[in-house]
Amino acid sequence: ATVALPHGRSARARIPRAMGLPKRLMCSEAMLFQRLGCVLSYNRSTKDTAINYLMLTVVILAWLVVVRCARRRIPATVHVGCFAFFFGFQVSLCLAIGCAGISIVWNAAAGFILIEYMLNRLYYDGCRRWVTLIVALAIALVVGMDIYYGQRYSRMSSVAHIGAFCVGVFCRGVLGFIYRSKNARTLGDAGALEVNDIEKRIAATVASDVAGDGVEMAARQTPMIQVEASEVEATKAMEQP
């Protein structure tokens, strides 16, 4: 029988148990701060804490390398916001259902940096080989740890990890679409301004040429007019008796 615990502790214990998590990775404490400490410390499991925070460190370092080496990048604040979203989602989920861990964070981050690398693989200049090696190593470690936890616990944990990876892929794909459209609009506006500037230059050049031609024609016609006037005066003088 399930014993009804205060603040919904029985519900928080049933969901992780259904996922196949061991009891030591369940966080059903009544106090919020106690549950938060349980989530971030894997319920004081030294081994799981070391493994997962090492994985988080590896993925963050790969993320920094991928972003710093690219000539074309989205703003750093967007990257920070995405990481904060992944971390907040993991903590909120575990506080709600009573699980422990941060594996969703590094799985989502791995999916994000994979798409980041694929979108910018032509913009790494001389460090492309190193970036490729680091990304491949990080993704290989993530896949290996997902397989390890899938065999150690249950298939549900593998499903959660795959889902988190797909969330990271989706987030970076959406950001790529947004910034590609934004850059296209910016380039279009810049192109339109450049065309207008060129048209203005052409019009000014034509106007100056026309004005110059007019002055030159007037200068050429002035002596001819004076000669014609003198000839008319001489003719008049001859006609007078």
Backbone bond lengths (Angstrom), bond angles and torsions (degrees), N, CA, C in turn:
res aa  C-N    CA-C-N  psi(-1)  N-CA   C-N-CA  omega(-1)  CA-C   N-CA-C  phi
1 A - - - 1.447 - - 1.523 109.38 -
2 T 1.348 114.00 148.10 1.457 119.91 179.20 1.517 108.88 -91.98
3 V 1.304 115.09 126.58 1.452 120.26 -179.59 1.522 108.17 -88.38
4 A 1.321 116.12 126.90 1.467 121.03 -179.87 1.513 108.81 -73.14
5 L 1.314 116.93 113.39 1.447 121.72 179.46 1.530 109.28 -99.86
6 P 1.309 118.18 156.69 1.463 120.11 -178.16 1.514 111.17 -66.50
7 H 1.347 114.72 154.00 1.463 123.26 176.39 1.524 112.08 60.74
8 G 1.328 117.06 29.80 1.454 119.78 175.31 1.507 114.83 72.99
9 R 1.310 119.75 26.43 1.461 122.37 -176.17 1.523 111.65 -67.10
10 S 1.328 117.98 -31.32 1.465 119.31 179.84 1.520 110.84 -66.91
11 A 1.351 117.15 -39.65 1.465 120.45 178.59 1.517 110.36 -65.89
12 R 1.329 117.34 -40.01 1.453 120.46 179.62 1.514 111.87 -67.14
13 A 1.315 117.68 -24.67 1.463 120.12 179.18 1.515 111.67 -84.20
14 R 1.340 118.14 -30.49 1.468 120.20 -176.12 1.522 111.77 -70.44
15 I 1.315 118.51 -40.07 1.464 120.82 -175.42 1.524 111.91 -65.31
16 P 1.354 120.35 -50.42 1.465 118.78 177.15 1.525 112.55 -61.70
17 R 1.332 117.19 -33.72 1.472 119.59 178.52 1.514 109.75 -65.67
18 A 1.330 117.32 -38.71 1.468 120.34 178.07 1.523 111.13 -67.02
19 M 1.329 117.47 -27.00 1.453 121.35 177.40 1.516 112.68 -79.55
20 G 1.316 116.91 -5.57 1.456 120.05 179.14 1.507 114.54 88.11
21 L 1.323 118.43 11.48 1.453 120.59 179.19 1.514 110.31 -76.40
22 P 1.318 117.71 142.89 1.466 119.74 176.97 1.522 111.22 -68.82
23 K 1.289 115.21 161.97 1.459 119.79 -176.41 1.521 111.88 -62.24
24 R 1.340 116.84 -30.44 1.465 119.33 -178.18 1.524 112.63 -70.41
25 L 1.346 117.38 -13.44 1.456 120.02 176.75 1.519 112.45 -106.03
26 M 1.328 116.50 20.84 1.458 121.18 176.51 1.521 109.12 -105.46
27 C 1.306 116.30 135.56 1.459 121.97 -178.86 1.526 108.44 -117.93
28 S 1.296 116.68 101.64 1.465 120.70 -177.76 1.524 111.89 -122.29
29 E 1.327 117.15 21.95 1.459 119.99 179.62 1.521 110.62 -63.11
30 A 1.304 114.94 152.02 1.459 120.08 -177.05 1.524 111.86 -76.15
31 M 1.324 116.97 -37.46 1.459 120.91 -175.49 1.533 110.03 -82.38
32 L 1.336 115.58 138.74 1.460 121.44 -177.05 1.523 112.03 -60.66
33 F 1.333 117.57 -46.63 1.456 120.20 -178.02 1.521 111.87 -66.90
34 Q 1.327 117.06 -32.13 1.459 120.11 175.67 1.525 110.59 -66.49
35 R 1.331 116.28 -41.82 1.463 119.48 177.95 1.517 110.99 -66.05
36 L 1.343 117.26 -38.57 1.457 120.43 179.00 1.525 110.84 -63.06
37 G 1.322 116.70 -43.73 1.464 119.83 176.60 1.509 111.85 -63.69
38 C 1.328 116.63 -36.75 1.456 121.17 177.75 1.524 110.67 -64.73
39 V 1.331 116.79 -42.10 1.470 121.25 -178.96 1.522 110.95 -63.51
40 L 1.327 116.59 -47.82 1.465 120.91 -174.32 1.520 113.00 -76.14
41 S 1.308 117.97 -20.23 1.473 121.19 -178.87 1.517 112.85 -108.01
42 Y 1.327 117.95 11.26 1.470 121.83 -177.29 1.526 110.91 53.08
43 N 1.333 112.91 42.79 1.470 120.21 -179.29 1.529 110.48 54.04
44 R 1.357 113.51 43.26 1.466 122.57 177.08 1.530 112.55 63.45
45 S 1.337 116.26 32.12 1.460 121.05 173.82 1.528 108.48 -89.72
46 T 1.323 116.53 108.79 1.470 120.78 -175.58 1.522 111.43 -63.10
47 K 1.324 117.49 -42.95 1.461 121.22 -176.84 1.526 111.26 -64.43
48 D 1.323 116.92 -50.75 1.468 119.99 -178.98 1.521 111.57 -65.87
49 T 1.319 117.21 -36.39 1.462 120.44 177.67 1.529 110.68 -62.49
50 A 1.331 116.67 -46.57 1.465 120.81 -179.37 1.528 110.91 -62.63
51 I 1.328 117.23 -45.48 1.468 121.22 -178.01 1.521 110.68 -62.05
52 N 1.315 116.44 -49.09 1.469 119.76 -172.73 1.522 112.80 -73.67
53 Y 1.320 118.02 -36.54 1.462 118.46 177.59 1.530 111.02 -73.84
54 L 1.330 117.57 -28.33 1.460 119.88 172.14 1.531 110.09 -66.10
55 M 1.322 117.18 -42.69 1.460 121.11 177.27 1.527 110.82 -63.16
56 L 1.322 116.72 -40.89 1.465 120.27 178.52 1.526 110.60 -62.93
57 T 1.322 117.20 -40.74 1.467 121.23 178.69 1.522 111.19 -63.89
58 V 1.336 116.78 -44.28 1.465 121.12 179.67 1.531 110.55 -60.18
59 V 1.317 116.66 -45.86 1.465 120.69 -177.71 1.530 111.19 -67.16
60 I 1.323 117.45 -39.38 1.468 120.24 178.86 1.530 110.46 -64.83
61 L 1.326 117.29 -42.02 1.465 120.28 178.20 1.531 110.77 -63.00
62 A 1.334 116.48 -42.75 1.469 119.57 176.99 1.525 110.70 -62.68
63 W 1.317 116.36 -39.47 1.474 121.39 177.75 1.527 110.63 -60.10
64 L 1.333 116.28 -45.97 1.469 120.12 -179.84 1.522 111.42 -62.91
65 V 1.329 116.99 -41.82 1.463 120.55 179.70 1.523 110.74 -63.45
66 V 1.323 116.62 -45.38 1.462 121.22 -178.74 1.523 111.39 -60.93
67 V 1.325 116.34 -39.33 1.463 120.32 -176.94 1.523 111.50 -77.76
68 R 1.329 117.12 -43.70 1.461 121.09 -174.48 1.524 112.95 -69.22
69 C 1.328 117.43 -32.43 1.467 120.39 -174.79 1.524 112.92 -84.48
70 A 1.310 118.26 -13.28 1.466 120.39 -176.74 1.525 110.51 -82.67
71 R 1.343 115.93 137.64 1.463 120.15 175.27 1.524 111.32 -75.92
72 R 1.328 116.30 -29.08 1.461 120.78 179.01 1.523 108.16 -112.24
73 R 1.314 116.67 123.70 1.462 119.42 -174.35 1.523 110.50 -149.76
74 I 1.327 114.23 158.64 1.450 119.88 172.14 1.534 107.33 -87.44
75 P 1.335 118.83 161.13 1.468 120.43 -175.39 1.524 112.73 -57.11
76 A 1.336 115.93 146.71 1.466 121.46 -179.20 1.528 111.62 -61.54
77 T 1.323 116.87 -32.43 1.462 119.75 -179.91 1.531 111.40 -63.31
78 V 1.340 116.61 -30.22 1.460 119.88 178.17 1.527 110.17 -68.63
79 H 1.336 116.70 -40.90 1.467 120.58 177.55 1.534 110.62 -62.52
80 V 1.318 115.65 -45.13 1.468 119.97 179.35 1.525 110.47 -62.38
81 G 1.331 116.59 -41.42 1.464 120.35 178.76 1.516 112.41 -62.94
82 C 1.333 117.08 -39.60 1.468 120.40 178.49 1.527 110.92 -65.56
83 F 1.335 116.97 -43.77 1.465 119.67 178.30 1.531 110.73 -62.51
84 A 1.321 116.71 -42.04 1.463 120.36 178.04 1.528 110.97 -62.58
85 F 1.337 116.44 -37.29 1.466 120.18 177.44 1.526 110.74 -64.05
86 F 1.337 117.81 -45.99 1.460 120.95 179.03 1.524 110.74 -60.28
87 F 1.323 116.53 -44.80 1.464 120.22 -177.96 1.527 110.87 -67.24
88 G 1.333 116.10 -43.96 1.461 119.25 179.08 1.511 112.52 -63.72
89 F 1.336 116.57 -37.90 1.468 120.27 177.91 1.521 110.90 -63.21
90 Q 1.333 116.83 -44.67 1.470 120.24 179.70 1.528 111.37 -61.11
91 V 1.312 116.52 -49.31 1.466 120.24 -177.37 1.528 110.74 -64.41
92 S 1.332 117.01 -43.60 1.472 119.95 179.86 1.528 111.23 -63.06
93 L 1.322 116.37 -41.40 1.460 120.07 179.17 1.517 111.48 -62.03
94 C 1.330 116.45 -46.18 1.464 119.34 -178.57 1.524 112.05 -69.74
95 L 1.319 116.96 -33.44 1.465 118.69 175.44 1.522 110.71 -66.34
96 A 1.318 116.60 -31.72 1.462 120.32 -177.42 1.528 112.54 -78.41
97 I 1.340 117.25 -42.49 1.467 119.18 -173.30 1.527 113.28 -104.34
98 G 1.351 117.06 -10.00 1.453 118.57 175.64 1.512 115.48 91.92
99 C 1.321 118.94 19.52 1.461 120.62 177.60 1.529 109.56 -92.70
100 A 1.328 115.86 177.12 1.455 121.08 178.92 1.518 108.77 -133.57
101 G 1.333 116.22 148.01 1.453 118.55 173.81 1.511 114.42 129.95
102 I 1.342 114.37 169.97 1.464 122.25 178.33 1.528 110.46 -131.50
103 S 1.323 117.55 20.12 1.473 120.39 -175.12 1.529 112.09 -66.51
104 I 1.325 117.23 -28.54 1.462 119.42 177.27 1.527 110.25 -64.32
105 V 1.335 117.22 -33.94 1.459 121.05 -178.25 1.524 110.26 -63.22
106 W 1.347 117.66 -52.79 1.462 117.84 -175.63 1.526 112.81 -74.74
107 N 1.317 117.90 -21.89 1.462 119.12 173.53 1.526 111.02 -72.00
108 A 1.328 116.69 -44.65 1.468 119.91 177.76 1.521 110.95 -64.50
109 A 1.338 116.99 -40.06 1.458 120.57 178.23 1.525 111.20 -64.31
110 A 1.337 117.00 -36.49 1.466 120.04 178.18 1.523 111.11 -64.56
111 G 1.324 117.42 -42.73 1.462 120.12 176.07 1.515 111.86 -62.49
112 F 1.322 116.29 -37.56 1.470 121.02 -179.96 1.525 110.95 -65.11
113 I 1.336 117.56 -48.04 1.467 119.54 -175.84 1.528 110.97 -72.47
114 L 1.320 117.92 -26.64 1.466 118.98 176.21 1.526 110.76 -62.97
115 I 1.324 117.32 -46.67 1.467 120.60 178.30 1.524 110.48 -69.86
116 E 1.323 117.25 -35.31 1.475 120.70 176.12 1.524 110.19 -58.77
117 Y 1.314 116.51 -43.95 1.463 120.48 178.95 1.528 111.04 -66.77
118 M 1.312 117.53 -44.33 1.466 120.39 -177.37 1.524 112.05 -64.84
119 L 1.321 117.25 -35.86 1.459 120.44 180.00 1.524 112.30 -73.34
120 N 1.336 116.84 -28.28 1.463 120.83 -174.50 1.522 113.04 -113.33
121 R 1.325 118.22 15.51 1.466 120.58 -174.03 1.524 113.09 -63.04
122 L 1.328 117.83 -20.02 1.462 120.91 179.23 1.529 112.45 -90.73
123 Y 1.335 117.27 1.01 1.461 121.21 -174.26 1.523 112.91 -119.01
124 Y 1.327 117.03 28.10 1.462 119.91 -178.32 1.523 113.13 -103.57
125 D 1.322 118.20 -3.60 1.463 122.77 175.59 1.535 110.47 53.27
126 G 1.347 116.44 -124.71 1.461 119.92 -174.00 1.509 115.57 -77.61
127 C 1.329 118.73 -15.38 1.470 120.68 -175.85 1.530 112.49 -100.22
128 R 1.317 116.95 15.70 1.467 119.62 -176.57 1.518 111.53 -61.18
129 R 1.332 118.23 -40.57 1.463 120.59 -178.23 1.520 111.78 -63.11
130 W 1.342 116.61 -42.44 1.456 120.09 179.72 1.525 111.29 -67.71
131 V 1.306 116.57 -41.42 1.461 119.68 178.53 1.532 110.62 -61.93
132 T 1.330 116.47 -43.35 1.469 120.40 178.72 1.518 110.91 -60.97
133 L 1.333 116.47 -43.01 1.468 120.58 179.97 1.524 111.43 -63.62
134 I 1.315 116.74 -44.37 1.475 120.48 -178.32 1.521 111.09 -66.52
135 V 1.336 116.99 -43.41 1.465 119.77 178.95 1.523 110.73 -64.31
136 A 1.329 117.63 -42.89 1.465 120.81 179.42 1.526 110.90 -62.85
137 L 1.331 117.10 -40.52 1.462 120.50 178.34 1.522 111.46 -64.57
138 A 1.339 116.33 -44.56 1.468 119.88 -179.62 1.530 111.21 -63.54
139 I 1.328 117.54 -44.94 1.465 120.48 -179.56 1.527 110.59 -65.43
140 A 1.337 117.09 -38.53 1.466 120.23 178.60 1.527 111.14 -63.56
141 L 1.332 116.87 -41.49 1.466 120.10 177.64 1.526 111.51 -64.96
142 V 1.318 116.56 -39.68 1.468 120.46 178.68 1.527 110.47 -63.20
143 V 1.311 116.77 -47.27 1.474 120.27 179.53 1.528 110.20 -62.66
144 G 1.336 116.60 -42.02 1.457 119.52 179.31 1.520 112.90 -62.15
145 M 1.335 116.81 -42.73 1.465 119.76 179.50 1.526 111.19 -70.15
146 D 1.330 117.58 -33.35 1.471 119.25 175.90 1.534 110.53 -64.29
147 I 1.319 116.71 -40.88 1.474 120.39 177.19 1.529 110.21 -64.60
148 Y 1.328 116.10 -40.75 1.471 120.36 179.72 1.523 111.30 -61.59
149 Y 1.331 116.44 -47.96 1.461 119.05 -179.32 1.526 111.68 -71.06
150 G 1.338 117.79 -30.87 1.461 119.61 176.27 1.514 112.25 -65.07
151 Q 1.314 117.39 -36.85 1.467 120.96 177.75 1.526 111.57 -78.93
152 R 1.327 116.10 -30.93 1.462 119.76 -176.97 1.524 112.05 -76.73
153 Y 1.336 116.81 -36.73 1.453 119.51 -176.60 1.528 111.49 -111.77
154 S 1.292 118.66 -91.84 1.468 120.47 -177.43 1.515 109.64 -152.18
155 R 1.315 115.96 172.70 1.456 120.36 178.02 1.528 111.77 -68.79
156 M 1.307 116.74 -24.62 1.461 119.51 179.77 1.527 111.64 -62.99
157 S 1.332 115.85 -36.16 1.462 118.08 177.40 1.529 110.62 -66.05
158 S 1.344 116.62 -37.00 1.472 120.13 176.10 1.519 111.02 -64.96
159 V 1.332 116.41 -39.69 1.459 120.11 178.32 1.530 110.24 -63.01
160 A 1.334 116.19 -41.43 1.467 119.93 178.88 1.526 111.04 -63.80
161 H 1.329 116.26 -40.89 1.468 119.73 -179.57 1.526 111.28 -67.75
162 I 1.312 117.48 -42.79 1.467 120.92 178.37 1.527 110.16 -63.76
163 G 1.341 115.31 -41.66 1.466 118.96 177.68 1.518 111.95 -61.57
164 A 1.339 116.88 -40.54 1.462 120.56 178.61 1.528 110.70 -65.40
165 F 1.321 117.15 -41.27 1.469 121.15 177.13 1.531 110.41 -59.30
166 C 1.319 116.57 -43.56 1.470 121.26 179.38 1.519 111.57 -65.93
167 V 1.335 117.30 -33.62 1.466 120.47 176.56 1.525 110.29 -63.08
168 G 1.344 116.47 -42.73 1.456 120.03 177.36 1.522 112.17 -62.83
169 V 1.341 116.24 -42.44 1.466 120.55 177.42 1.525 110.61 -61.42
170 F 1.320 115.83 -44.23 1.467 120.48 -178.45 1.529 110.87 -64.14
171 C 1.327 117.04 -44.16 1.472 120.33 -178.66 1.520 110.96 -60.71
172 R 1.338 117.60 -45.77 1.465 119.02 -179.17 1.527 111.21 -69.71
173 G 1.319 117.14 -34.53 1.459 119.07 176.70 1.516 112.56 -63.59
174 V 1.331 116.38 -42.45 1.470 120.34 178.28 1.529 110.61 -64.47
175 L 1.337 116.82 -42.79 1.465 119.89 178.77 1.527 111.07 -63.56
176 G 1.334 116.54 -38.36 1.453 119.55 177.41 1.513 112.41 -61.87
177 F 1.316 115.98 -41.39 1.464 120.57 178.61 1.523 110.67 -65.30
178 I 1.340 116.47 -43.57 1.464 120.34 -178.12 1.526 110.72 -63.23
179 Y 1.335 116.90 -47.70 1.463 119.31 -176.11 1.513 112.21 -75.37
180 R 1.333 118.15 -26.96 1.461 119.83 174.72 1.530 110.02 -66.42
181 S 1.342 116.61 -43.54 1.460 120.38 177.63 1.527 111.14 -64.99
182 K 1.331 115.98 -39.85 1.466 120.01 179.95 1.521 110.91 -65.44
183 N 1.343 116.80 -43.47 1.462 120.16 178.58 1.525 111.72 -65.30
184 A 1.344 115.40 -36.71 1.467 118.84 178.61 1.521 110.63 -63.80
185 R 1.338 116.77 -42.17 1.465 119.93 177.57 1.526 110.89 -64.18
186 T 1.331 116.40 -40.51 1.464 120.01 179.74 1.518 111.15 -63.98
187 L 1.350 116.21 -44.53 1.459 119.80 178.07 1.524 111.37 -64.95
188 G 1.331 116.36 -36.67 1.461 119.70 177.82 1.512 112.06 -63.88
189 D 1.335 116.13 -43.56 1.469 119.94 177.83 1.526 110.63 -64.34
190 A 1.343 116.28 -41.43 1.469 119.22 179.30 1.517 110.59 -64.89
191 G 1.331 116.58 -39.25 1.461 120.07 178.04 1.513 111.87 -64.19
192 A 1.337 116.66 -40.94 1.464 119.99 178.97 1.528 110.87 -64.33
193 L 1.339 117.07 -41.22 1.461 120.01 177.99 1.528 111.08 -64.16
194 E 1.333 115.66 -39.53 1.460 119.04 179.64 1.525 111.03 -65.44
195 V 1.332 117.01 -41.18 1.464 120.58 178.03 1.524 110.44 -62.46
196 N 1.335 116.80 -43.72 1.471 119.72 178.58 1.519 111.17 -62.02
197 D 1.325 116.92 -40.15 1.449 120.59 179.08 1.526 110.99 -63.96
198 I 1.346 116.12 -42.29 1.467 120.27 178.17 1.526 110.77 -62.98
199 E 1.328 116.38 -42.75 1.463 119.81 179.11 1.524 111.15 -62.01
200 K 1.325 117.03 -39.98 1.460 120.06 178.86 1.525 110.92 -65.01
201 R 1.337 116.07 -40.44 1.463 119.22 178.70 1.529 111.26 -63.44
202 I 1.326 115.72 -43.13 1.474 119.52 178.96 1.520 110.84 -61.65
203 A 1.345 116.78 -44.80 1.465 120.73 -179.63 1.530 110.87 -62.36
204 A 1.341 117.06 -41.22 1.463 119.64 179.35 1.521 111.03 -66.28
205 T 1.349 116.57 -38.79 1.467 119.89 178.78 1.523 111.27 -64.32
206 V 1.337 116.15 -44.37 1.465 120.33 179.03 1.515 110.62 -62.37
207 A 1.324 117.16 -42.82 1.465 120.39 -179.39 1.527 111.07 -62.84
208 S 1.335 116.14 -42.42 1.469 118.93 179.40 1.515 111.26 -66.63
209 D 1.338 117.36 -37.66 1.465 120.11 177.81 1.521 111.15 -64.26
210 V 1.339 114.75 -42.93 1.465 118.64 179.50 1.517 110.81 -63.35
211 A 1.342 115.54 -43.18 1.459 119.03 179.12 1.520 110.82 -63.91
212 G 1.316 117.71 -40.79 1.458 121.24 178.72 1.515 111.98 -64.17
213 D 1.336 116.50 -42.04 1.465 119.81 177.76 1.526 111.13 -62.69
214 G 1.331 116.82 -39.00 1.462 120.48 179.84 1.510 111.62 -63.59
215 V 1.323 116.50 -42.63 1.468 120.64 179.09 1.521 110.88 -64.37
216 E 1.348 115.41 -42.12 1.458 120.00 -179.57 1.528 110.84 -64.16
217 M 1.346 116.62 -43.04 1.466 119.46 178.83 1.528 110.89 -63.91
218 A 1.316 117.07 -39.11 1.476 119.72 178.58 1.516 111.04 -64.60
219 A 1.340 116.34 -39.30 1.465 120.12 179.27 1.521 110.98 -65.03
220 R 1.336 117.26 -36.74 1.463 121.15 178.96 1.534 111.85 -70.92
221 Q 1.328 116.31 -36.35 1.459 119.59 -175.83 1.520 113.03 -78.31
222 T 1.322 118.83 -23.33 1.468 121.55 -176.37 1.531 112.77 -60.55
223 P 1.366 123.01 -48.80 1.482 120.77 177.21 1.515 112.78 -61.44
224 M 1.323 117.10 -37.13 1.465 119.69 179.75 1.514 110.84 -63.03
225 I 1.304 116.36 -40.58 1.481 119.56 179.21 1.515 110.28 -65.45
226 Q 1.337 115.56 -40.58 1.465 118.01 179.60 1.533 111.32 -64.48
227 V 1.341 119.21 -41.02 1.471 122.19 178.60 1.528 110.63 -62.60
228 E 1.339 115.10 -44.76 1.468 118.82 179.51 1.528 110.48 -60.98
229 A 1.319 118.32 -39.62 1.469 121.68 -179.50 1.533 110.76 -65.06
230 S 1.338 116.52 -41.12 1.473 119.64 179.44 1.530 111.38 -66.59
231 E 1.351 116.32 -38.18 1.470 119.75 177.77 1.525 111.04 -63.95
232 V 1.317 117.04 -39.35 1.475 120.57 178.71 1.518 110.07 -64.53
233 E 1.328 118.65 -42.46 1.456 121.61 179.90 1.538 110.62 -64.42
234 A 1.340 117.46 -39.85 1.481 120.13 179.17 1.512 111.15 -65.21
235 T 1.318 115.66 -39.85 1.475 119.58 179.12 1.521 110.30 -63.30
236 K 1.296 117.99 -42.27 1.459 122.57 178.86 1.529 110.47 -61.67
237 A 1.341 115.24 -41.71 1.470 119.90 -178.16 1.515 110.89 -65.04
238 M 1.326 118.94 -36.23 1.460 123.39 178.76 1.527 111.62 -70.01
239 E 1.303 116.29 -34.02 1.446 120.16 -178.10 1.528 112.26 -74.19
240 Q 1.331 117.18 -20.34 1.470 118.78 -178.19 1.535 108.03 -75.34
241 P 1.357 119.94 139.71 1.479 124.50 -179.15 1.514 111.26 -71.79
